[in-house]
Amino acid sequence: MILQIIILVLAIPMGFLIAWMAKDELIVGRKYFRILVILGIIGLIGFWIYGFKEIALTCGFIGIVSLVSYVKSFD
């Protein structure tokens, strides 16, 4: 479980890296980041409830990366 938490925490610097590399596309893709955050959270909760923990953690990773990029799009 510790390894999975470490991988989820690594989603935060990955979101900053994507936001730094694609500064010009953040504003245009803001609505898509919002959709990815919502779908990531729904997928995390839904797949975790049904017992698909690997897929749930993948959705959580996508949700965290998208959330960081979405927040950085307002800078």
C-alpha positions as CSV (number, residue, x, y, z in Angstrom):
1,M,0.0,0.0,0.0
2,I,2.9,2.3,0.7
3,L,4.1,2.0,-2.9
4,Q,0.7,2.9,-4.2
5,I,0.6,6.0,-2.0
6,I,4.0,7.0,-3.2
7,I,2.9,6.7,-6.9
8,L,-0.2,8.8,-6.2
9,V,2.0,11.5,-4.5
10,L,4.3,11.5,-7.6
11,A,1.2,12.6,-9.6
12,I,1.7,16.1,-8.1
13,P,5.1,16.8,-9.6
14,M,3.9,15.2,-12.9
15,G,1.1,17.7,-13.0
16,F,3.5,20.6,-12.5
17,L,5.7,19.2,-15.3
18,I,2.9,18.9,-17.7
19,A,1.7,22.4,-16.8
20,W,5.2,23.8,-17.3
21,M,5.7,22.0,-20.7
22,A,2.3,23.0,-22.1
23,K,1.8,26.5,-20.8
24,D,0.1,27.8,-24.0
25,E,-2.4,24.9,-24.0
26,L,-3.6,25.2,-20.4
27,I,-6.0,28.0,-21.0
28,V,-7.5,26.4,-24.1
29,G,-7.8,23.0,-22.4
30,R,-9.2,24.2,-19.1
31,K,-12.6,22.7,-19.6
32,Y,-11.0,19.3,-20.5
33,F,-8.9,19.4,-17.4
34,R,-12.1,20.0,-15.4
35,I,-13.8,17.0,-17.1
36,L,-10.7,14.8,-16.4
37,V,-10.7,15.8,-12.7
38,I,-14.4,14.9,-12.3
39,L,-14.1,11.6,-14.2
40,G,-10.9,10.7,-12.3
41,I,-12.6,11.2,-8.9
42,I,-15.8,9.3,-10.0
43,G,-13.6,6.5,-11.4
44,L,-11.5,6.4,-8.3
45,I,-14.6,6.0,-6.1
46,G,-16.5,3.7,-8.4
47,F,-13.7,1.3,-9.2
48,W,-12.6,1.2,-5.5
49,I,-16.1,0.3,-4.4
50,Y,-16.3,-2.6,-7.0
51,G,-12.9,-3.9,-6.0
52,F,-10.8,-2.9,-9.0
53,K,-8.1,-1.2,-6.9
54,E,-5.5,-1.0,-9.7
55,I,-7.9,0.8,-12.0
56,A,-9.1,3.0,-9.2
57,L,-5.5,4.1,-8.5
58,T,-5.0,4.9,-12.2
59,C,-8.1,7.1,-12.2
60,G,-6.8,8.8,-9.0
61,F,-3.5,9.4,-10.7
62,I,-5.2,10.9,-13.7
63,G,-7.4,13.0,-11.5
64,I,-4.5,14.4,-9.5
65,V,-2.4,15.3,-12.5
66,S,-5.4,17.0,-14.1
67,L,-6.3,18.9,-11.0
68,V,-2.7,20.3,-10.7
69,S,-2.7,21.3,-14.3
70,Y,-6.1,22.8,-14.0
71,V,-5.0,24.9,-11.0
72,K,-1.9,26.0,-12.8
73,S,-3.9,27.1,-15.8
74,F,-5.1,30.2,-13.8
75,D,-1.5,31.4,-13.2
